[in-house]
Amino acid sequence: MGLRAEMPLLARHEGEWEGEYRHLGPDGALLDRHRVHMTCRIVDDAAYLQTNRYTWDDGRTEVHEFPGTYLGGGRCRFDTDRLEGEFREVDDSAIYLTWRYKGRPLRLFELIVLSADGRARSRVWQWLEDGVCVRRTLIDERRIG
């Protein structure tokens, strides 16, 4: 069986997404806000590739690719020059990720929930340092293609 059959929820995320990231401090204060255009693809039914294009109101932009290797058993791993982690489907609407930025003493936990109609998703990151939440990121996205 291939990646699409073993991770059907991940396959439902394939396509183009637009949304907004809001980074909040532990007190809930807004630290950063920027837009995202994301492309999610399954390649050769064996690997996952995500491309994130970020844009800030001041004109700054960043582009990052996240290639995922299918490990079997409904799990994928990613490892880039900046970060590494693993993700899996929790049920028919939620994906759970654990990851870390390389060279930083942080662990991140992310939950992605896809709407029943597949046209919207919400994501929440919790950034933990020594087991204490130091930041949260809220992401709301809508499918555009």
Disulfide bonds with the S-S distance in Angstrom:
none
